[in-house]
Amino acid sequence: MSPELLIKNAHIIDPGQSIDITGNILVSQGKIKSVGKDIKETGIPTIDASGLVACPGFVDLHCHLRDPGFEAKETIASGTAAAAHGGFTTICCMPNTNPPLDNLAAIDYVNGTAARKGAVRVLPVGCITKGRAGKEITEMKELSNGGCVGFSDDGSSVSNSRIMSLAMEYAASLNTPIIDHCEDTELSRDGQINDGWVAARLGLKGIPAAAEESIIARDIALARMTGARLHITHVSTAGSVELIRNAKKDGISISADVTPHHLTLTDEAVLRDSVKNGISFAYDTSAKVNPPLRSQVDIEALIHALNDGTIDAIATDHAPHSAEDKLCEFDAAAFGISGFETAFGVLMTLVNTGKIKLTTLLACLTHKPAGIIGGKCAATGILKPSSSADIVLLDLNKIWRVNTHNFYSKGKNTPFNGVDLKGSVAATIFQGIFAFRDNTLEVTG
């Protein structure tokens, strides 16, 4: 591809700079050269983006690439291709791999593989504790110097408050966020779905809201004590929202994200009939996720929190699994939803029904998550001259049906399969190069 590209006649929305215009974007040598109404260039590759929205490439604070160790579920190559298909140009991968990302060699592996095979930018999140065992803090400075943009034991919560407080102190000295999966495993032990009427009807052990909220409350207290930057990931309950809202009012350095599935699905999704190997089931394992899908009251609280800024970002928690991980008894099925490729279409249901504004949605997918990470994300999430040419083109009116056979991800596990969505990604440009382009989008010149 030419080192130059002109995107013309686009509806340009860049919430980070309060830009909302119809105009053109000129890309040169992998950077944004200019953005405006009167850019006129000839003789270079050009996209007529009439009818499309152009915005900064999406930034995902929480995903699972499964590589190293679980390449049957996903690889860095397949995961980043799926991310590009979903409009993401920067993704932060969680450390629950095998081996876990708790040492410099593991971080170097991710960075090196992403540089060779990745379709988009991959930023590793290092472990808080060695082996994610919750007993001994990792060499956090070494991991940070190696490229880690945050620390998490995702998939596990650090239960020892003393260990977590020490980790927060070290992270604060590095100005790097703790990204916490908040779960009291004694309360959630053997739980399968949200603790509510659906669990009772199906005879499944429930996971109470208190399992999440109690750890959030503890971590807020520790963040107050240490001055650490605390990021609460995949918030799922109304009670969690209130804890975070009050902590922000108290001046604590706290941020939070929510997933598309927690914003749009309740635990009733587990009741949906599905057919596996010719047999009909009412226990839909594709809707089994941790934290679990909650109630409509929780959804409404999460949406309100997006609108008032209590929740800062939307993250996919992309969690791909093999078919065998889900085609089994509910109790034995893995937690997780493959989320990259449905994220934008699912989130547009909130825009199309007037629950959130398009600019709010795009802010939570671009400059706001980039700001939480900072550092290596400083030049992403915005369409500013000299910043990386990470751009997504969006067709807000295209209606499409989710078909997992078309996924780039190895993980086909999604409760949205077969659902019609309005709003799709037409192209994803990473550092001036197409990482994904719909075959109907023409480049001329």
N, C-alpha and C positions, 0 to 999 in steps of 0.2 A: 504493500500500500504506500501511496505517496506520503511524504512527511507533512503534507498540508491537506486540509479538509475544510470545506465550507458547509455549514448547516444553515440553510436559509428558510425564512418564512415560518419559523417555529414559534410556538407560544412558550417563551422562556420564563421559567419560574425558578428563582433561586432564593429561598426563604432566608438564607444566611446573609444576604445582601439586600433583602427587601426588593428584589427585582421581579417584576411581573409585566412583561412586555411581549409584543410580537416583533421578532427581529432575527438577527443572524449571529452565529458563533463561528469565529475563525480559529482553527487549530493549526499549530505549526510546531514541528519537532517534538510532538508529544505533550505540548503545553497549550493552555488557552492563550491565544494571542490577543483577541478582543471580543467583546460582546456588545451588541448595539443594533440600532435600527438602520444605520446607513453604511454598513460594511459591504463593499463591492469588490469582489475578486473574480477574475476570469482565468480559465485555463487550468484550474485545479479540480480535483474530485469534489463533487457537490451533491448534497442531499437536499431535495426539496421536501422540507418537513411541514408543509402546509397541513393543518389539521392535527398535528402532533404536539405534545408537550415535550420540551427539552429541559432537563433539570440535572443537577449534579448526580453522579453515580451514587447508588445507595451504599450505606455503611452499616454492616451487621456486627453488633457487639458480641454475639453469642451464636456459635455454630460448632458442629462436630464433623471433622473430616475423617476421623477413624484411622488415620494414617500417621504413625506406624502401628501395626499390630492387628488391625481389623479390616484389611483391605478387601475382604469379601463384601463388607457393608458399603465402603466408600474408599476412594483414594483422593489424594490431593488433586490429581488431574481431573477425575470425574466430579469431585465436589466443587472445584472452582469453575468448571464448565457449567454446572447446574446453577451456581451463583450468578454467572454472567447471564444465563438464560432468564434469571429472575430480576436482573437489573442491578445486581450488587457488584461494585468494583473494589470494595475493601471489606474483608471479612476477618473477624477475630476468632481463631480456632481454640477450642477448649482443650485442656491437657489430659483428659481421661482416655489416653491411648495406652498402648502396650509396646515398649515401656512408656510410662507417663512422662510428660514434659517437665521433669523435675531436675534436669541437669543440662549442662551446656551442649553436650553431644546430641541430645534429643532435639534441642532448639535448633542447632546447626542443621540437623537432618531436615526439619520442616522448612527452614529458610532456604536451604539448598534445593530441595525438591520443588518448592514453590517457584523458585527462580527459573528452574529448568522446564517444569511441566505445568505450572499454574497459569490459568487464563486471566486471573485478576490478582490483586494484592492480598497476600496472606500475612496477618500479624498474629504471632503466637501469644497465647496466654499461658504463663508458667504456673506450676503448682505452688500452693501455699506451703504444703508440707511434703516431705519426702514420701514417695509412693502413695500420696494422697491418703496416708494412714492417720493423719491428725496428731502425730506424736512429736515430730521434729521438723523445724522450719527449714526450708530449702535455702540454698545460697542465693538469696534474692537479688543482691547487687550484681552478681555474676550473670544471672538470668536476664536482668534488666539490661546490662551492657550487651548481652547477646541478642537483644531485640524483643524481649517480652514487653508487652504494653500493659499488662495487668497481671494479677495473681488470683487464682481460684483453685479450689479443690472440687470443681463442678462435678455433680453426680454424687458428691459426698459433702456433708456440712462439717466444718471443724467444730466438734462438740466441746472440746476443752477450751474454756474461756481464757485461761492463762496463755495458751498457745496462740489463740486468735488475737489477744491483746498485743503480744510480742510481734506477731506478724504485721499487725496494723502499724506499730511503731516503726518497724523497718520499712514498710511500704511508704509511710509518711515521709521518711527521710529521703526516699527516692522519688517523691512526688508521683507515685504510681498507684492507681486505684486497686483496692481489693474488690473483686467481683464475686459476690457471694451467692451461692446456692443455699437458701435458708430452709432447713428442714431438721426438725427434731426427730431423729429416727426412732426414738423410743415411742413417740406418739404415732408415727406413721408406720411402724413395723407391721409387715405383712399386708399393708393397705394396697388396694388396687385402683380405686376411683374415689371421687369426692364423697365425703361422709354425708349422705343425704338420703332422700327417698329412693333414688335410683339404686344405690348400693343395697338398701334394705330389700327392695323388690327382687334384685338379682341374687341376693345372698352373698354379696361380696363385702369384704372388710373395707371400711371407709378410711380415708385420710382426712383428718379434721383440719379446719383452717388454722387452728392453734399450732399445728406442727410447723407451719410457715411463720406465723405471726410471732411466736415466742422467740425464735432465733433472730428475726428482724429487730425485735425490741432489745434483745441482748446486744446485737451488733451496733445499734444506734448508741447505746450506752458506752460501748467500747470506743466508738468513733468520737464521741464527745470527750472521752478521757484522753485519747491519743492524738486527736487532730487529724486522723487519717481520712483519705478520700474513700468513701464507701459507696459502692454501686450494688444495688439490689437487682438481681436479674430475675426474669420471668415471674414477675409479681402476678398473683392470681386471686387474691381475696380483697374484699372491701375493707376488712380490718387492717390489712397490710398497707393499703392506700392511706388510711388515716394515720398510721404510725409514721409513714414517710412524710406526709403533709405536715404533721406537727413537728417533726425533726427539722424540716426545712425552715419552718417558722422560727425555730430555736437557733438557727444559724449553723447547724451541723452541715458539714460538707458531704452531702448525700445526693445520689442520683438513682434513677431506676429505669428499667425497661419492661415491656410487656410484649407477648407474642401475638401474632395474628390469630392463632387458634383460641387463645384465652379471651380475645376481644370479640369472638364471633360464635363460639360453640359452648353449649352447656354440657353437663354430664349426661344429658339425655341422648347425646350423640352415640353413646355406648349401646343404646337400645336399638339403634338402626339395624335392620336386617341386612345381613351380608351373606354371600354365597362363597363357600370355600370347598373346593374339590367336589362340587355338586351337592353339597349339604348346606341347608339354610341355618344360619346362626343369628341369635338376637344379641349376642355378646360381641360387639364389634371391636376387635383388638386394635384396629387402626386408630381408634379414638382413645387408646390408653397412653397416657403421657404423664410425666412428673415435672412440676406439680400437676395435679389432675385438673381436668375441665371442671369448672365450678357451677354456680347457679346464675340465673338471670340477674339477680340482685348484684352479684359480684361483677358481671359484665358491665352493668350500668355504672358501677363505681369506677371501673377501669377506664371506661370511655370518658367519664367526667374528669378523671385525673389526667387524661391526655389533653383534654381541652383547657384545663386550668394550669397545666404545666407541672403538676405534681409528679407525673410520670414523664420522663424526658425523651425517651426513645422507644422505638419498636425494634425488636430483635427476633430473628426467626426461631432460635433454638433448633436449627436444622439437625435432625437426629435420624439419619438413615439406618435402616436395618435390612437384613436379608429376609426373603419370604419366609424362611423357616422360623425366624424370630417372632413372626406374627401369626403364622398359620398353625396355631396350637391352642391348648386350653387357655382361657383368659388369665388364670393365675400364673401360668408359665410364660406368657407373652412378654416381650420386652416393652419397656416404656419408650415412647418417642414418635415423632411425626417428621417426615421428610418435608421441609418447609420452604426451601429457597424458591422453587419454581411456581408455587401458588401464592406466595406472600402478597404481591401487589394486587392481583385480582381479588383475593379474599379481602384485603384491606379496602379496596374500592367499594365493597358493599356498604361500608360505613359512610363513605362519601356520597354514594348514589342514593342512600336513604336519609341524607341530611344529618347524620349523627356527628360527623366531624367535617371540617373544611379541608379541601384539597391542600391548601398551603400548610395546614397543621400536619397532615399526613406526611407531606414531603419534608417538612422540617424535622420530623421525628425519624426520618429515614436518611437524612443527609447531614446537615451541619451540626445538629444537636448530638448525635452519637459521636461524630468526629471530635466535637469539643470535649466530650467526656474522656476520650482517650488522650487527646492532645498529642504532642510530640510528633510521631511519624504520621499522624492524621492531620497535622496542621494545615497542609496544603490540599486537603480533600474536603468533600462536602460542600464546596462552593465553586462557582464559575468565575473565578477572579483571574485577570491576566497574570501570567507566569505560574499559575497553579497547574497541577497535573490535569491533563485533558481527560478527565473521567466524567463521562456524560451518558445519560440514559434518555432514550426517546420513547415516549409513552403514547399509546393509542387509547384514549379514555373511552372510546365508543365501541371498540371491538368486543363482540360477544364470542366467547370461546368455551369449550367444554374441557374440563380437566381430564386428561387421558395419561395415565402413568406410563403407558408404552412410549410416550413422547418425551419422558423425562431424560435429562442428561445424567441425573443422579442414579447411582445404583440402587438407592432406596426408593421403593415404590409405595412405601407405607404412608398413606394419607387418607383421612376421612373425607377429603374433598373430591376423590376420584368420581368422575361422572357428573360433577356439579357444573352448571353453567355460570360463568362469571363475566362481568362487563368491565373491561379495562385490562390492557395487556402491555407487555414490553415489546416494542418494535425493534430496538437495537440497544446494545450496550457497547460503549466505547471506552477502552481502558488505555490510558497514556497515548491517546490519539489513534489507536488501532481497534478495529472491530473485534470484540470478544464474543459477541453474538449479534446476528442480524437476521431478522425475518426475511424470508425469501421474496416477499412482496415489496420490500423497501429497496428502491433503485438508487444507485450511485452513478452519476453522469460526469462527463468531463475527463 
